[in-house]
Amino acid sequence: MAARRRSSGRGGRHVAEVCEALDRLAPPHLAQEWDNVGLLIGDRSATVRRVLLTIDLTRPVVREARRRRAEMVMAYHPPIFKPIRRLTAEAAPAAWSATQAGLAVYAPHTALDAAPGGTNDVLAEAIGLEAARPLEAAPSTASCKLVVLVPAGEVSAVASAAFSAGAGRIGDYSECSFRTEGTGTFRPGGRARPRVGRTGRTETAPEVRLEVVLPRERLAAVMEAVRGAHGYETPAIDVYPLEAVGDGAGLGRIGRLARPVTVAGFIGRIKRALGVTRVLTAGPRSGRVRTAACCAGSCGGAFRSATAGGADAYVTGEMRHHDALAAGAAGMTVVCVGHSHSERPVLPRVAERLRAELPGLDAAVSEADRDPLEVV
C-alpha cells in the first residue's frame, strides 16, 4: 500500500488520496480494455471531506451531492465513456452538472467487478455462494518485482520512498519487502563521481538487496522515488515481471450453496437478498440448485462459462434474447435481476472500506440513485 498522503487539514483528504484508496480496492489494470475507469472529472489536489457513492451519475445524484456538501462522487458506471467532442449540458448532462458543481468523479466499473471483494464477490455472498471463485480468472501480467541494492544505512529511507510511490502491497498487507545483506563491488570510471571509493580502484561496500512488489502502472513512479532516495550516483535496479496464480480476480463468480435448494427457493433467496420483487427467468423452473454462478451487470454471455463450470443456475443483471434462448436450451436456469440491482449491493461495502482506509472521510451511499427501468 502506498503510504498515506498528509491530510489536507480539518479532517479533509485530497482527491488523490481517495483515488489511491479506490485504486487499491479496484485496481485499474483489472478493468476491461474497452472500459474507462479512474478519476474522470476533477482536481487531484482538491480537498475532500465527503464522498457520495452511486451506480449512475445523474442530475438528481448531483443535487444530492450538493445538498450533502460532498466534494466527490464515486459513480460505478463511467459518466464519460466514449470520447466526446464537447462538454455541454445537452451532450453530457450529468458530467456537465458535476463539473458545474465542482465535484470530482471517479468510476471503478469493471475493475471493481473483477477485484477480490468487489462487485461479484458481494453478489455471490448475497445469493449464498460458498468458496466462490472467478468464472474466468483475470490474466495477471500487471505486477512486477523491483530489486535494488542499497547501502546498509539507507535501506529505511529507500524502502519508505518505494512504499510512498505505490510499492509493497500484498493483499491486505502494506509495506511488504524482503531484505538480504551482502557485499557490493564496484570500480568507478574516469567520469564517475562516486560517493565512496576512488576512481579506477575496485571498492567493496556493505549493501542490502531490497525487494518489493508493485503494480506495473506504478513502476515509473517507484523507480523515480527509489533513485531520488538512493545515495549512489547510479543505483543497481532490476525489474522482474510476475504472474499471479489464483489471486481471486476475474470475471463473475461460481460456487456451491451450503445446502441444495429448489429453483423456486433459490429465486426467492435472490429477491430477498437484493430487495427486488420481480425477476426475469429463463430455462428450467424445476429441479434443485447445488452450484450457482453470477456476474453483475450485462453479462449474459458468461452463462457458457457457468455451464462449463457445472452450475445449475446463473444470476446476472440482464441478458440478450438469444443468450437466454441458448441458456435455456443448455438446461441452465437463468435469473436476471435488473442491471443495476445486481451491482448496487457493492456500494455499502465500498463505503465501509473507504471509511476504514481513510479515517475521517465521510462516505455515504446515494439515496437518489435509481435503476432507470421499473417493472409496473
PESUL-V117533 format. One line per field, one symbol per residue. ss: DSSP state (@ for helix, = for strand, . for the rest). phi: phi as a letter, one per 30 degrees, with the letter a starting at -180 (. if undefined). psi: psi as a letter, one per 20 degrees, with the letter a starting at -180 (. if undefined). Layout:
BEGIN
ss: ???
phi: ???
psi: ???
END
This chain:
BEGIN
ss: ........=..===@@@@@@@@@@@..@@@.......====.....==.=====....@@@@@@@@@....====.................@@@@@@@@...====.@@@@@@....@@@@@@@@..=====..==.....=========@@@@@@@@@@@@@..=..=..=....==========..............==============@@@@@@@@@@@@@@.......======.......==.==========@@@@@@@@@@@@.....===.....===========.@@@@@@@@@....======..@@@@@@@@@...====...@@@...@@@@@@@@@@@@....====...........
phi: .dddddddjhidbceedddddddddbeedddddddbcjdcbkcddddbcbbccbdbdbdeddddddddidcbbccedddcccecdacbdddbeddddddddiddbcbchdddeddeicedddddddcjdchdbddbdddcbccbcccbcbeedcdddddddddddjcicbiccbhdabbbdabcbabdddcdbddbibeibdbbadbbdcbbcadddcddddddddddcddddbddbcbbdbcdcidicldibbacdebebdedddddddeddciccbbcbbieccjbccbbbbadicbedddddddddiddbbcbdabdedddddddddicdcbccjedddcdedddddeddddddbejdccbddcddbddcbdb
psi: pqqpqpqjqlirrqhhggggghhhhmphiiqqhirnraohprphiqpphppppqgporghgghggghikqiqpoogppiofqpqhqnrhghmgghgggghikqqppphcighghqpjbghhgggghjkpqlqrqgoqppmjjqrppppppphijggggghggghijrjpocjqrlprpppqapqqqopahjqmqhqrqpjppqqqprpoppqqqqhijgggggggghhiqiqgnqopqppqqoppljjqapaqqrqqhqqrrgghggggggghikqiqrpqqapjraqogprrqoqbnkhiihhhgghjjqhqpprgrqqghhgghgghjjpppooipfhhihhihghgggghghhhmpipopqpqiipqpiqpp.
END
